[in-house]
Amino acid sequence: MLAIQGLGTQAHSTIKPEEVEALVMSVDKPEADAIFISCTNFGTLDIIESLEKKLRKPVVTSNSASMWSMMRMVGDESAVPGGGRLFSEA
């Protein structure tokens, strides 16, 4: 882990995707291989691909990792629009 940032007592369900994106941009390090956004109460599907393009690295969230895992467990290898690299690699 190279950097971490929390939100303190702010209710995570009130965070807008733009705020999550700004938070990610503030902690990104050039030497980081990927970004992990940990919180299942963030709406992040709409910003994953945008962040991956800006940062040029994979972005995985709690929700995308959970959805990917559940889909693979039932044999579904479908792509998920907006899901980023996680859903485009076998």
C-alpha positions in Angstrom: 0.0 0.0 0.0 1.4 3.4 -1.0 -1.4 5.7 0.1 -4.7 5.6 1.9 -7.3 8.3 2.5 -10.5 8.0 4.5 -13.6 10.1 4.9 -13.9 10.3 8.6 -17.4 10.6 9.9 -19.0 11.7 6.6 -21.8 9.4 5.6 -20.5 7.3 2.7 -23.9 7.1 1.1 -23.9 10.8 0.5 -20.6 10.9 -1.4 -21.0 11.8 -5.1 -19.0 9.9 -7.7 -17.1 13.2 -8.5 -15.9 13.3 -4.9 -14.7 9.8 -5.0 -12.8 10.5 -8.2 -11.2 13.6 -6.6 -10.2 11.5 -3.6 -8.7 8.8 -5.8 -6.7 11.4 -7.8 -5.4 12.9 -4.6 -3.8 9.7 -3.4 -2.6 8.2 -6.7 1.1 7.6 -6.9 3.0 6.9 -10.1 4.5 3.8 -8.7 1.1 2.3 -7.8 0.2 -0.7 -10.0 -3.6 -0.2 -9.4 -6.2 1.6 -7.4 -8.6 -0.1 -5.0 -11.7 1.8 -3.8 -13.0 0.2 -0.6 -16.6 0.9 0.3 -19.7 -0.9 -0.9 -21.7 2.2 -0.2 -20.1 4.3 -3.0 -21.6 4.6 -6.4 -18.5 4.0 -8.4 -19.4 2.1 -11.6 -19.9 5.4 -13.5 -16.3 6.5 -12.8 -14.2 3.3 -13.1 -13.4 3.6 -16.8 -12.8 7.3 -16.6 -10.3 6.8 -13.7 -8.5 4.0 -15.6 -8.1 6.3 -18.6 -6.8 9.2 -16.5 -4.5 7.1 -14.3 -3.5 4.4 -16.9 -3.9 1.6 -14.4 -6.6 -0.7 -13.2 -9.2 0.6 -10.8 -11.1 -2.0 -8.7 -13.8 -1.3 -6.2 -15.4 -3.4 -3.5 -18.6 -3.5 -5.6 -16.9 -4.3 -8.9 -14.8 -7.1 -7.3 -17.8 -8.6 -5.6 -19.9 -8.4 -8.8 -17.0 -10.0 -10.8 -16.6 -12.8 -8.3 -20.3 -13.6 -8.1 -20.7 -13.6 -11.9 -17.7 -15.9 -12.3 -19.0 -18.2 -9.6 -22.1 -18.8 -11.7 -20.2 -19.1 -14.9 -21.1 -15.7 -16.3 -18.1 -14.1 -18.1 -20.0 -11.2 -19.6 -18.5 -7.8 -19.9 -20.1 -5.1 -17.8 -20.3 -1.7 -19.4 -18.3 0.7 -17.3 -16.7 -2.1 -15.3 -13.2 -1.3 -16.5 -10.3 -3.7 -17.0 -11.6 -6.2 -14.5 -14.5 -7.1 -16.8 -12.5 -7.0 -20.0 -9.8 -9.5 -19.1 -10.3 -13.3 -18.8 
